[in-house]
Amino acid sequence: MVGDGHRRAGAPLRAAQDEAGVPPGVWKGRGLAALGLTAGDVVTERQAELLLGEGRHPDADRIERELLAQGKSPAQARRATVLGRPIEHNASPKTEKAKERTPWLAMDLVFRAPSTAHIAWALMDDDHRRVLELCDDIARDKTLAWLEESVAEIRWKASGKERARVKDGLVVAVFRHYESRARESRPLLHTHAVVSIRARRPHDGKWGNLSADSLMTHIVAADTLYTLSFMQEVSARLGWAWEPREVTPGRRPVMDIAGIDRRLIGWQSTRRQQIEDALPVLTARYEERQGHAPGERAAYALACQAADQTRSPKRTELLSLTELRERWRASATRAFGACTVYRLAERARAAAAAVWARVRPVVDVVLAAVDVVAVVYVMRGAFARHHLLAEARRHLAYVLRGRPHRPGVDETIVQAVVDDYTRPVGRGRRMTADLRALYPRDTEDQAVLRPLTRSRTAPPYERARLAASALAARVRAARRAARLGSRTRPYAVAVPATSRPHPRPFRDGRKDDHLPEPETGIDTVEQTRQTLGAAAAQVAATLQDSRRAREAAHGLRPQPAPATPPPPHTQQPGTQHTPGRTTGGVT
């Protein structure tokens, strides 16, 4: 609640936040109405202590006073303010053999923008800073709304098998921080969303506990939604574009603001450098102990261990945001010059123009589906729907580069994958890629993907990109055959039915005519035939009028025109190329 600052004993919370240079926390979520709170209200110390520390109503003091005045006993008054199971029931074991259970009352979700957004926020003027903070607020609130509407479940009974969607939504305390935990202060605009585990059941309205595994299962999909929404807001409000950057060869790239000097990324990411410096020592110890190099999970665990070991203690020197920004600008200017720092916005606009000149932000649902299923299949083998959803959002981040898209297109891509390219495995809770659907009756081509799942000569993501390219090539080959009017090969990949086009989006009530069409979906062959037929008829009529005028001018006898123009070849609309090794990733 006070950032990375120290709070003196007896100091009021608001004074400690002012001293630490962080804003007060605010309440978010649709579940606030059931507690008598309003979104945007400041989180007081007593409210946080009651709800997040004791699992009680945030206004429990007033409720207890009223009940005591009505003649209730102190125990009855206190029990009336408890939301769900009292924490004292978990604090002490019922038997000597039972282990003591630590009460768990909230979970901390951290929302963090890409690295180049921290740089722009810290080094540009106040107008850009406020816009970037607004974009962060909108993306965070959109992600929290998705979690409470589509993910959050509540459980009851001792077994926890009874689950349903929460009745009112979530109760979240949001705290914004400005700095990283590096030894030398560096900008890191991030938000801690502390989600209360208490929620109301839909069938009886009583309070219970959220299903933590439901939220944790979808945490990567939530992260990709936040990144995608943040990119869209930044591009809409500042006109910037995004481009992929490969941080580690063979791993997922990240999306950065185009035009931001790459040297500033190293200046801002000193915390990452600390972890990378400590990681070789831990890796060498692991190899000596285990006798082999660490795998993916072990490498991730070692990275977490390196982060814990290199975490700096909280700083005693606390500065306001204005003082921090002045210090950051002075540090970057000394390192890279004033021109690099003070021309950031100008270079971002110029780079955006170059990106939009070469990138057409249109989503092809079919190509997106084969790209998603190939990447997830090669990297995981068996997967669930939330894995596909996270990868679909990464695909949208790469293809659109910040341009807007129709809400729900990520779910459309996932549904296309599930319907056309997967089959269930095990008890049906998971699925895998259906190679027979991708390559019908073509055993030779089915072998394209199988070696990629077993080969260890290349990183998993690099193998996944090779598989996605192979599938995309099959789709394009089938489309070329259909466009040229030739007979398709007997073993060509089956292109699933496509959705109807949707109207162009509107921004602030106005039609966006100067941008390339960012809408999703592919025209059907019949719709394309009708469009081309109408265009051909118009061209034929124009040519006929011109020919008649020339013949009349030379005294020639007009020739009879054909009754109808010849039908054009069927043609599929242009499609965006699928990403190679540069797809949006998870921070």
Order of alpha helices (4+ residues) and beta strands (2+ residues): alpha-beta-alpha-alpha-alpha-alpha-beta-alpha-alpha-beta-beta-beta-beta-beta-beta-alpha-alpha-beta-beta-alpha-alpha-alpha-alpha-alpha-alpha-alpha-alpha-alpha-beta-beta-alpha-alpha-alpha-alpha-beta-beta-alpha
